[in-house]
Amino acid sequence: MSGLASLLMGMGHKVSGSDRVTTLETERLASVGLTFHSPQSAEEIQGAQMVIYSSAIKPGNPAFDAATAQGLPLVKRAEALAAIMDQRKGIVVAGTHGKTTTSAMAAHVLRSGGLKPSHYVGAEIPLLGTNAHWEPDTEFLIAEGDESDGTLALFHPEHAIILNIEEEHLDFYDGIDQINKVFQTVLNQTAGFFIYCGSDDGAKAVCGDLKGGISYGWENCDYSVATIKEKQGSSSFHVLKNGVDLGEIELSIPGLHNILNAMSVIALASELGITFGIIKAALGTFRGAKRRFENKFQSTDYHLFDDYGHHPSEITATLQTARSLQPNRLLCAFQPHRFSRTQLLRDDFGKAFDQVDELVVTDIYPASEKPIPGISGQTICDAVEEFGSSTVRSIPDKTEARLYLGNRLRPGDLLISLGAGDIHEITTNIAEDLETLSRIEAALDEPDATLKLYEPMKRHTTIRIGGPAQFWIEPMTVAGFARLTKFCRENALPMRVVGRGSNLLVRDGGIPGVVVHPLKGDFARVEVEGEMIEAGVGARLKRIASVAQTAELAGFEWMEGIPGNVGGGIRMNAGAMGTETFDQVVSVTFIDPEGEIRTKMADEIDFR
């Protein structure tokens, strides 16, 4: 809908719109002329000559009902896009999956070739600037064609790209034959040539015998792939046109499916007269769309991606790409999209996750659907256990799924979020916290320290309850702890220090910020020098008593029965049998709130 607003404003129309919430995209559009309303209401359609609505809008929506009552023309999103495309030589990109990446890639390559196309793409494209743009002085408009509700048949393009055809959107279609008819209709309405994937059985079956078709694929096609080299996060391949080697393409986005997407664009651009050198240079600079194998975080230890894939074929291709990056383990968070798709493609979903070591499935993102009894995220889990080999776990709540997966991360892991809903929030939030954790690690500067995300505090309390610590840190040295304290102070990060967790209650929501657990290294040290014992904050009081006995130092016997460690004993001035900790404290070395290491004698300390 935001893309339509951009096109219509570019054409000179006055445009208003509404949504349940304000977003960065609606704010951007408002800054260039959109009149925006939130929340939605009947009043917003006053003065409108036409109302365009998305498939998510149903009777009962106040603006929709008001427009119906006033007799205003109501136009579906795809109908409006088809009408706009009629103003130009349209190039429609259609298929079950891959449309957004391919249409963005086509717009970039044709723009590089001097054709200056208008474009309409279903995601944010950093390279193109916006998801849609109307170019006044051009003859071409590249747009995605949505087959989900049959409205693809409304398009009468100049050219078309058919990427793949599979059983999908079976809440609308009766089966593959009905889907094929929609694709056949748009091809019969295509004025010029059309390009199709000869390596996709569905596309080949529909397109192979029609006039005007140009095929691309792995082999035996008009445009074929040769000499593929997959690399870390990229790939290269040669292009053969009718058996003649045109040259090598370097593609900066990984995956065999993206090689096929690029081949469709190479065929289109070549047929439109753009030279191979320009095509090669443009594809070398293409960086992909938002939520299409989008790199969310990368370090020497971790790699996080997010992808829109929600159909079994998309999932399989995306996970093959992720596995090609050779992680130690591949972790995946998947949010099923629509109850009907989950029900109808259950078995295919069960087979799609074999590349994954550990899979977490959340609740279904319903879009505009009502629940189907017995269908949930657990449906996917059951199918994976039946048909696949991955370890799978159902965690309906996204926040709980994020906390679980973030804590499961180990160096060398790759985590990917998959789904068409809001599952991207998981990797987005983990990526933000990993970025902070990496800064904490740099400030701590201790190779042997332990740092974790979302460590469950129930592992560290004697009564075994408590939510997660956002950043769990186990320093090894006093100097490192001091650097950590200074970093938290300078960056306004809350910090809490915990010991062995006796008498400690932690809320289910956990502890925000940094939780420090100083029990190892310097903090576990117990040394005797003459009649003095120097002990780290994490040393058990029972151990102090034992070391004192071995050194023949009297007066520490009462500590034998105290279930705790030095830090807690000093903080609470523990006592037994008429004695308390500060009866034997000579001095305390501590880190002040500024991160400075200081020492005070017992008589300088107020204790009780």
C-alpha positions in Angstrom: 0.0 0.0 0.0 2.9 2.4 0.7 4.3 1.6 -2.7 1.0 2.5 -4.3 0.9 5.8 -2.4 4.4 6.6 -3.7 3.4 5.9 -7.3 0.1 7.8 -7.1 1.8 10.9 -5.5 4.5 10.7 -8.2 1.8 10.8 -10.8 0.4 14.0 -9.3 -2.6 12.7 -7.3 -3.5 13.8 -3.8 -3.3 10.8 -1.6 -4.4 10.0 2.0 -4.2 6.7 3.8 -4.5 5.1 7.2 -3.2 2.2 9.3 -3.6 0.9 12.8 -0.2 2.3 13.7 2.3 4.8 12.6 5.6 3.4 11.1 8.8 4.8 9.7 7.4 4.3 6.2 4.2 6.2 7.0 6.3 9.0 8.5 8.4 9.1 5.4 5.4 9.3 3.1 3.8 12.0 5.2 7.0 14.1 4.9 6.6 14.0 1.1 2.8 14.8 0.9 0.7 11.9 2.2 -2.2 12.8 4.5 -2.0 10.0 7.1 -4.6 8.9 9.7 -4.1 6.6 12.7 -6.2 5.0 14.1 -8.6 4.2 11.2 -11.9 5.9 11.3 -15.0 6.7 9.2 -14.1 10.4 9.0 -10.8 9.9 7.1 -12.5 9.1 3.7 -14.3 12.5 3.6 -13.6 14.2 0.3 -12.1 11.1 -1.3 -13.0 10.3 -4.9 -11.8 6.7 -4.7 -10.8 4.2 -2.0 -8.1 1.7 -2.6 -7.8 -1.1 0.0 -5.6 -4.1 0.7 -6.7 -7.7 1.0 -6.3 -7.4 4.8 -9.2 -4.9 5.0 -12.6 -6.5 5.4 -16.2 -5.3 6.1 -16.2 -4.1 9.7 -13.3 -1.8 9.1 -14.7 1.7 9.9 -13.2 3.4 6.8 -14.2 0.6 4.5 -17.8 0.6 5.8 -18.0 4.4 5.5 -16.8 4.2 1.9 -19.4 1.5 1.1 -22.2 3.5 2.7 -21.3 6.6 0.7 -21.1 4.7 -2.5 -17.5 5.6 -3.2 -15.6 3.5 -5.8 -13.8 0.7 -3.9 -10.7 -0.7 -5.7 -8.5 -3.5 -4.7 -4.7 -2.9 -4.4 -3.9 -5.1 -7.4 -6.6 -3.4 -9.5 -5.0 -0.1 -8.8 -1.5 -1.3 -9.6 -2.7 -2.9 -12.9 -4.4 0.5 -13.9 -1.1 2.3 -13.1 0.9 -0.2 -15.1 -1.4 0.5 -18.1 0.1 4.0 -18.2 3.5 2.5 -19.1 5.2 -0.5 -20.7 4.8 -2.8 -17.8 7.2 -5.6 -16.8 5.5 -7.8 -14.3 7.5 -10.2 -12.2 5.4 -13.2 -11.0 5.9 -16.5 -9.3 5.3 -18.3 -6.0 8.5 -16.9 -4.5 11.5 -14.7 -5.4 9.4 -11.8 -6.8 10.7 -9.0 -4.5 14.4 -9.8 -5.0 14.0 -10.3 -8.7 11.9 -7.1 -9.3 14.4 -5.1 -7.3 17.3 -6.6 -9.2 15.6 -5.8 -12.5 14.9 -2.2 -11.6 18.5 -1.7 -10.5 20.0 -3.3 -13.7 17.6 -1.5 -16.1 18.3 1.8 -14.2 22.1 1.1 -14.6 21.4 0.5 -18.3 19.9 4.0 -18.8 16.3 2.9 -19.2 15.2 4.7 -15.9 12.2 2.5 -15.1 9.6 3.3 -12.5 9.3 0.4 -10.0 7.0 -1.1 -7.4 8.6 -3.7 -5.1 7.2 -5.4 -2.0 10.0 -4.5 0.4 12.4 -1.7 1.3 15.3 -1.7 -1.2 18.3 0.4 0.1 19.9 0.4 -3.3 16.8 1.8 -5.0 16.1 4.3 -2.2 12.4 3.4 -1.7 10.1 0.4 -2.4 8.3 2.3 -5.2 9.1 5.3 -7.4 7.3 7.0 -10.3 9.7 8.2 -13.0 7.9 10.8 -15.2 10.0 10.5 -18.3 10.3 6.8 -18.9 8.5 4.0 -20.8 8.9 1.1 -18.4 7.3 0.2 -15.0 8.6 -2.9 -13.2 6.3 -4.4 -10.6 5.6 -7.5 -8.6 2.4 -9.3 -9.6 0.6 -11.0 -6.7 -1.0 -14.3 -7.6 -2.4 -14.9 -4.1 -6.0 -13.9 -4.9 -6.1 -14.2 -8.7 -5.6 -10.5 -9.4 -2.5 -11.3 -11.4 -4.9 -11.9 -14.2 -5.7 -8.2 -14.3 -2.3 -7.3 -15.7 -1.7 -6.6 -19.4 2.1 -6.1 -19.4 4.5 -5.5 -22.2 6.8 -8.2 -20.8 6.7 -10.7 -18.0 9.0 -12.8 -15.9 7.7 -16.1 -14.5 10.0 -17.4 -11.8 8.2 -20.5 -10.5 4.7 -21.9 -10.2 3.7 -24.1 -7.2 0.7 -25.0 -5.1 0.3 -22.1 -2.8 -2.5 -19.9 -1.4 -4.8 -22.9 -1.3 -7.1 -20.9 0.9 -8.1 -19.2 -2.3 -7.4 -21.7 -5.1 -8.8 -25.2 -5.5 -5.5 -26.6 -6.7 -2.6 -26.2 -9.2 -4.8 -26.2 -12.3 -6.6 -23.1 -11.1 -3.3 -21.5 -10.3 -1.9 -22.4 -13.7 -4.9 -20.7 -15.4 -4.1 -17.4 -13.7 -0.5 -17.5 -15.0 -1.7 -18.5 -18.5 -4.1 -15.6 -18.5 -1.4 -13.0 -17.8 0.9 -14.6 -20.4 -1.8 -14.4 -23.0 -2.2 -10.7 -22.2 1.5 -10.0 -22.5 2.2 -7.9 -25.6 5.9 -8.7 -26.0 8.2 -11.5 -24.9 8.1 -13.2 -21.6 10.9 -14.9 -19.6 10.4 -18.1 -17.6 12.4 -20.5 -15.6 13.0 -23.7 -17.7 14.4 -25.4 -14.6 11.1 -25.1 -12.6 8.7 -27.8 -13.5 5.6 -25.7 -12.8 6.8 -22.7 -14.9 8.0 -25.0 -17.7 4.6 -26.8 -17.8 2.7 -23.5 -18.2 5.1 -21.5 -20.3 7.0 -24.1 -22.4 4.6 -24.4 -25.3 3.5 -20.7 -25.5 4.9 -18.4 -28.2 7.1 -15.5 -27.2 8.8 -17.4 -24.3 12.5 -17.1 -23.5 13.8 -19.7 -21.0 16.5 -19.5 -18.4 17.9 -22.1 -16.0 20.6 -24.5 -15.1 21.0 -26.1 -18.6 19.3 -26.6 -22.0 17.7 -23.2 -21.8 18.0 -20.0 -24.0 20.0 -18.5 -21.1 21.9 -21.2 -19.1 24.2 -21.2 -16.0 27.7 -22.7 -16.1 30.7 -22.9 -13.8 29.1 -22.0 -10.5 31.4 -21.1 -7.6 29.7 -20.6 -4.2 31.6 -18.5 -1.7 31.1 -17.1 1.8 28.1 -14.8 1.3 28.5 -14.5 -2.5 28.7 -16.5 -5.7 30.0 -16.4 -9.3 28.8 -18.1 -12.5 29.1 -18.0 -16.3 26.1 -17.1 -18.5 25.6 -19.1 -21.8 23.2 -17.6 -24.4 22.2 -20.3 -26.8 25.4 -22.1 -25.8 27.7 -19.1 -26.3 29.6 -17.9 -23.1 28.8 -14.3 -22.5 31.1 -14.1 -19.5 31.2 -14.3 -15.7 28.8 -12.7 -13.2 29.8 -11.9 -9.6 26.8 -11.9 -7.4 27.1 -10.3 -3.9 24.1 -12.2 -2.4 24.4 -15.9 -1.7 22.3 -18.9 -2.8 21.5 -20.9 -5.8 18.0 -19.5 -5.9 19.5 -16.0 -6.3 21.6 -17.2 -9.2 18.3 -18.2 -10.9 16.7 -14.8 -10.0 19.7 -13.1 -11.5 19.5 -15.2 -14.7 15.9 -14.0 -15.2 17.1 -10.4 -15.0 20.1 -11.1 -17.3 17.7 -12.5 -19.9 15.4 -9.5 -19.5 18.1 -6.9 -19.7 19.8 -8.6 -22.6 16.6 -8.8 -24.6 16.0 -5.1 -24.0 19.5 -4.3 -25.5 21.6 -3.6 -22.3 25.1 -4.8 -22.8 26.6 -7.7 -20.8 29.2 -5.4 -19.3 26.6 -3.1 -17.8 24.6 -6.1 -16.5 27.7 -7.6 -14.9 28.6 -4.3 -13.2 25.1 -3.7 -11.9 24.6 -7.2 -10.5 28.0 -6.9 -8.8 26.7 -3.9 -6.7 23.2 -5.4 -5.9 22.8 -6.0 -2.2 19.3 -7.3 -1.9 16.1 -6.3 -0.3 15.1 -6.0 3.3 14.1 -9.3 4.8 15.5 -11.3 1.9 18.4 -13.2 3.6 19.2 -9.9 5.3 22.4 -9.8 7.3 21.4 -8.6 10.8 24.7 -9.2 12.6 28.1 -10.6 11.8 31.1 -11.1 14.0 33.9 -13.6 14.3 31.6 -15.7 16.6 28.0 -15.2 15.4 26.1 -14.7 12.2 22.4 -13.6 12.2 20.1 -13.4 9.2 16.4 -12.7 8.6 14.3 -13.9 5.6 10.7 -13.5 4.5 10.5 -17.1 3.3 7.3 -18.7 4.5 6.6 -21.4 1.8 8.3 -24.8 2.0 10.2 -24.2 -1.2 11.4 -20.8 -0.1 12.4 -22.2 3.3 14.4 -25.1 1.7 16.3 -22.7 -0.7 17.1 -20.2 2.1 18.3 -22.8 4.5 20.5 -24.3 1.8 22.1 -20.9 1.4 22.5 -20.5 5.2 24.1 -24.0 5.4 26.5 -23.1 2.5 28.1 -20.5 4.9 29.3 -23.5 6.9 28.3 -22.6 10.4 29.1 -24.9 13.3 25.4 -25.1 14.0 22.3 -23.7 12.2 19.6 -22.4 14.5 16.2 -21.2 13.1 13.2 -19.4 14.5 10.1 -20.0 12.3 6.8 -18.2 12.4 4.1 -20.0 10.3 2.1 -17.7 8.1 -1.7 -18.3 8.0 -3.6 -21.2 9.5 -4.8 -22.4 6.1 -1.2 -22.7 4.7 0.0 -24.5 7.8 -2.8 -27.0 7.5 -2.6 -27.6 3.7 1.2 -27.7 3.5 1.9 -29.4 6.8 3.9 -32.4 5.4 6.0 -30.1 3.1 6.9 -28.0 6.1 7.9 -31.1 7.9 10.5 -31.9 5.2 11.7 -28.3 4.7 13.9 -27.9 7.8 16.4 -30.8 7.5 19.3 -28.3 7.1 18.6 -27.0 10.7 20.3 -28.3 13.8 17.8 -26.7 16.2 14.4 -25.2 15.2 12.0 -23.1 17.3 8.5 -22.6 16.0 6.3 -19.7 17.3 2.6 -19.1 17.1 1.0 -18.7 13.7 0.9 -15.2 12.2 -2.7 -15.1 11.1 -2.6 -12.2 8.6 -6.4 -11.7 8.0 -7.4 -15.3 8.8 -9.4 -16.7 11.7 -8.0 -19.6 13.6 -8.6 -23.2 12.5 -9.2 -25.6 15.4 -6.2 -27.9 16.0 -3.8 -25.9 13.8 -1.0 -24.1 15.5 2.8 -23.8 15.6 2.8 -27.3 17.2 1.4 -28.6 13.9 4.8 -27.7 12.3 6.7 -29.3 15.1 4.7 -32.5 14.8 5.4 -32.6 11.0 9.2 -32.0 11.5 9.3 -34.8 14.1 7.5 -37.0 11.6 9.3 -36.2 8.4 12.6 -34.4 9.4 15.6 -34.9 11.5 16.0 -31.5 13.2 15.6 -30.9 16.9 12.4 -28.9 17.2 10.7 -27.0 20.0 7.4 -25.1 20.1 7.7 -21.8 21.9 4.5 -19.8 21.0 5.6 -16.5 22.5 8.2 -14.6 20.4 9.8 -13.0 23.4 10.3 -16.4 25.1 11.6 -17.8 21.8 14.1 -14.9 21.5 15.4 -15.5 25.1 15.7 -19.2 24.5 17.6 -18.9 21.2 19.8 -16.0 22.3 20.9 -18.1 25.3 21.5 -21.1 23.0 24.0 -19.2 20.8 27.5 -20.5 20.8 30.6 -19.3 18.9 30.4 -20.4 15.3 26.6 -20.5 15.2 24.3 -19.0 12.5 20.8 -18.0 13.6 18.1 -17.2 11.0 14.5 -16.0 11.5 12.0 -17.1 8.9 8.4 -16.0 8.2 6.3 -13.3 6.6 5.0 -11.9 9.9 6.9 -10.1 12.6 9.3 -12.9 13.4 12.2 -10.6 12.3 11.9 -8.9 15.7 13.7 -11.9 17.2 16.9 -11.5 15.2 16.6 -7.7 15.3 16.6 -7.7 19.1 19.2 -10.4 19.5 21.4 -8.5 17.0 21.1 -5.3 19.0 22.0 -7.2 22.2 24.9 -9.0 20.6 26.3 -5.7 19.4 26.1 -4.4 23.0 27.6 -7.7 24.3 30.5 -7.3 21.8 31.2 -3.8 23.2 31.1 -5.2 26.8 33.5 -7.9 25.7 35.9 -5.4 24.3 35.7 -3.3 27.5 36.2 -6.3 29.7 39.3 -7.4 27.7 39.5 -10.9 29.2 39.8 -13.8 26.8 38.8 -16.4 29.5 35.8 -14.5 30.7 32.3 -16.0 30.1 29.7 -13.8 28.4 26.2 -14.9 27.6 22.8 -13.4 26.5 19.7 -14.1 28.4 21.1 -16.5 31.0 18.2 -18.0 33.0 18.7 -16.9 36.7 16.9 -20.1 37.8 20.3 -21.7 37.1 21.9 -19.4 39.6 19.5 -19.2 42.6 19.2 -21.9 45.2 15.4 -21.9 44.9 15.7 -22.4 41.1 13.4 -19.7 39.9 14.0 -16.4 38.0 13.9 -15.0 34.5 16.9 -14.2 32.4 19.9 -11.9 32.9 20.1 -9.7 29.7 23.9 -9.8 29.8 25.5 -12.4 31.9 29.2 -11.8 32.6 31.7 -13.9 34.6 34.9 -11.8 34.8 38.3 -13.4 35.8 40.3 -10.5 37.1 39.7 -7.5 39.4 41.1 -5.2 36.7 38.7 -6.6 34.1 35.8 -6.1 36.5 36.8 -2.5 37.0 36.9 -1.9 33.3 33.4 -3.4 33.0 32.1 -1.2 35.8 33.5 1.9 34.2 31.9 0.9 30.8 28.5 0.3 32.3 28.7 3.7 34.1 29.7 5.5 30.9 27.0 3.8 28.8 24.2 4.0 31.4 23.9 0.2 31.5 22.4 -1.0 34.8 24.7 -3.5 36.6 23.9 -5.9 39.4 26.4 -8.3 41.1 25.2 -11.7 42.2 27.0 -14.4 44.1 25.9 -18.0 44.6 22.2 -17.1 44.7 21.2 -18.2 48.2 18.3 -16.1 49.6 17.9 -14.5 46.2 14.6 -13.9 44.5 14.5 -12.9 40.8 11.3 -12.0 39.0 10.1 -14.0 36.1 10.9 -11.0 33.8 14.5 -11.3 34.7 17.1 -8.6 35.2 17.8 -5.9 32.6 21.3 -4.8 31.9 24.5 -6.4 33.1 24.6 -9.1 35.7 28.1 -9.9 37.0 28.9 -13.2 38.6 32.5 -13.0 40.0 33.2 -16.5 41.2 36.3 -17.5 39.1 39.9 -16.4 38.7 40.9 -13.7 41.1 37.5 -14.0 42.8 38.0 -17.6 43.7 41.5 -17.1 45.1 42.3 -17.9 48.8 45.9 -17.3 49.9 47.6 -17.3 53.3 50.5 -15.0 54.2 51.5 -15.2 57.8 48.5 -14.7 59.9 46.5 -13.0 57.1 44.1 -14.6 54.6 43.4 -12.9 51.4 40.3 -14.2 49.7 38.3 -13.4 46.6 34.7 -12.4 46.7 33.6 -15.7 45.3 35.4 -18.0 47.7 33.1 -20.1 49.9 33.1 -19.3 53.6 33.4 -23.1 54.2 36.7 -23.0 52.1 38.0 -20.1 54.2 37.5 -22.2 57.3 39.3 -25.1 55.8 42.3 -23.1 54.6 42.5 -21.5 58.0 42.5 -24.8 59.7 45.3 -26.1 57.4 47.3 -23.0 58.2 46.6 -23.4 61.9 44.8 -20.0 62.1 42.2 -20.0 64.8 39.0 -17.9 64.8 37.5 -19.0 61.5 35.7 -22.1 62.7 32.2 -20.4 62.8 32.3 -20.0 59.0 32.1 -23.7 58.5 28.3 -23.6 58.9 27.6 -20.5 56.8 26.2 -21.5 53.3 27.6 -18.7 51.2 30.7 -16.9 50.0 33.0 -14.1 51.0 31.1 -11.4 49.1 27.7 -12.3 50.6 29.3 -12.7 54.0 30.7 -9.2 53.9 27.7 -7.6 52.3 25.4 -9.0 54.9 27.9 -9.2 57.8 27.1 -12.8 58.3 27.5 -14.3 61.8 27.2 -17.4 63.9 28.1 -18.4 67.5 28.6 -14.8 68.7 31.0 -13.9 65.8 30.4 -11.9 62.6 32.4 -11.3 59.4 33.7 -7.9 60.3 35.2 -9.2 63.5 37.9 -10.7 61.3 37.9 -8.2 58.3 41.2 -6.3 58.2 40.5 -4.5 54.9 38.3 -4.6 51.8 39.5 -3.9 48.3 36.6 -2.9 46.1 35.6 -1.2 42.8 33.7 2.1 43.2 30.9 3.2 40.9 33.4 5.0 38.6 35.3 1.8 38.0 38.3 2.7 40.3 39.9 0.0 42.4 40.1 1.2 46.0 40.9 -0.2 49.5 39.5 0.7 52.9 40.5 -0.5 56.3 37.8 -2.1 58.5 37.7 1.0 60.8 36.8 3.2 57.8 33.7 1.1 57.0 30.3 1.5 58.5 29.1 -2.1 59.0 26.1 -3.6 60.7 
